[in-house]
Amino acid sequence: MIEILKKIPFFSELSDEDVQKIADNIRLEYFPASHVIFEQNDTGDIMYIIKRGKVQVIRDDTVLAVLEDNAFFGEMALVSDEPRNARIVTVTDVEALTLNKDDFKRLLETNSSIASIVSYEVVKRANAIF
């Protein structure tokens, strides 16, 4: 689990101990094929890591990407109140690891090392967009 989480930009610079604290808040969810996980412009409060399966990332009826095992999506929902920028639909049955915003915020409030590194990564990503 730690190796998978370390591939996510927000968590890549965290210590294994801090990543384990995040892992302790992750849940496993199952979605059948052809299921809409979320719609474009929905309010987001969960990030997803694909343990097994495939999803399509669709924006304005255009497939932008197909994500598979160990890929992640929805991570900006943990740190932003912006609406989802794409629709996510399962191509196959999907097992996904999920982390919700409330659990993540609690971790940030109680662990300054996680908070400072995640804040740095958020600023870095925001600057890359503009």
C-alpha positions in Angstrom: 0.0 0.0 0.0 2.8 2.4 0.9 4.4 2.0 -2.6 1.1 2.7 -4.3 0.5 5.9 -2.2 4.0 7.2 -2.8 3.2 7.3 -6.5 0.6 10.1 -5.8 2.3 13.5 -6.0 0.7 14.7 -2.8 2.2 11.8 -0.9 5.5 11.2 -2.8 7.7 13.1 -0.4 6.2 11.8 2.8 8.0 9.4 5.1 6.8 5.8 5.2 5.4 6.5 8.7 3.3 9.4 7.5 2.1 7.4 4.4 1.1 4.6 6.7 -1.1 7.1 8.7 -2.9 7.9 5.4 -3.2 4.2 4.5 -4.9 3.6 7.8 -7.8 5.8 6.6 -8.2 4.1 3.2 -11.3 2.0 2.4 -11.8 -0.6 -0.3 -14.8 -0.1 -2.5 -16.2 -2.1 -5.4 -17.8 -0.6 -8.6 -19.4 -2.8 -11.4 -18.6 -2.3 -15.0 -20.3 0.7 -16.7 -20.8 2.4 -13.4 -20.5 6.2 -13.1 -18.2 6.9 -10.1 -18.8 10.6 -10.5 -20.0 13.2 -13.0 -18.2 16.2 -14.4 -19.0 19.3 -12.2 -19.9 17.2 -9.1 -18.7 18.3 -5.8 -15.7 16.1 -4.8 -14.8 14.7 -1.4 -13.1 11.4 -2.2 -9.9 10.5 -4.1 -9.6 7.0 -5.7 -6.7 4.6 -6.4 -7.5 1.8 -8.7 -6.5 -1.5 -7.1 -7.9 -3.6 -10.0 -9.8 -2.6 -13.1 -10.2 0.2 -15.7 -12.0 3.5 -15.8 -12.5 6.1 -18.5 -11.9 9.8 -17.8 -14.5 11.7 -19.9 -14.8 15.5 -20.3 -17.5 17.0 -22.4 -18.3 13.6 -24.0 -14.6 13.1 -25.0 -12.6 10.2 -23.5 -9.4 11.8 -22.2 -7.8 8.7 -20.7 -8.2 5.1 -19.6 -6.8 4.5 -16.2 -5.8 1.1 -14.9 -4.3 -0.7 -11.8 -2.5 1.7 -9.4 -3.6 4.8 -11.2 -5.4 7.5 -9.2 -7.9 10.2 -9.8 -9.9 12.7 -7.8 -7.0 13.7 -5.7 -7.7 17.5 -6.0 -10.9 16.9 -4.1 -8.9 16.4 -0.9 -7.4 19.9 -1.1 -9.9 21.9 -3.1 -13.5 22.8 -3.3 -13.5 23.0 -7.1 -16.0 20.8 -8.9 -14.9 17.6 -10.6 -13.3 18.4 -14.0 -14.3 15.1 -15.6 -16.7 12.2 -15.5 -15.3 8.8 -14.4 -17.0 5.6 -15.7 -15.8 2.1 -15.0 -14.9 0.0 -18.1 -14.5 -3.2 -16.1 -15.4 -4.2 -12.6 -13.2 -2.0 -10.4 -11.8 -2.4 -6.9 -10.7 1.1 -5.7 -9.0 2.3 -2.6 -10.7 5.5 -1.4 -9.7 8.3 0.9 -12.3 10.9 1.9 -11.7 14.6 2.5 -12.8 14.6 6.2 -10.3 11.9 7.1 -7.6 13.6 5.1 -8.3 17.0 6.7 -8.1 15.4 10.2 -4.7 14.0 9.3 -3.5 17.4 8.2 -4.8 19.0 11.4 -3.0 16.5 13.6 0.2 15.9 11.6 2.3 19.0 10.7 4.7 17.1 8.5 1.9 15.8 6.3 0.3 19.2 6.2 3.5 21.0 5.1 4.4 18.6 2.4 0.9 18.3 1.0 0.6 22.1 1.0 3.9 22.4 -0.9 2.6 19.9 -3.5 -0.7 21.7 -3.9 1.0 25.0 -4.6 3.4 23.3 -7.0 0.5 21.8 -9.0 -1.5 25.0 -9.0 1.5 26.9 -10.4 2.0 24.2 -13.1 -1.5 24.7 -14.2 -1.1 28.5 -14.7 
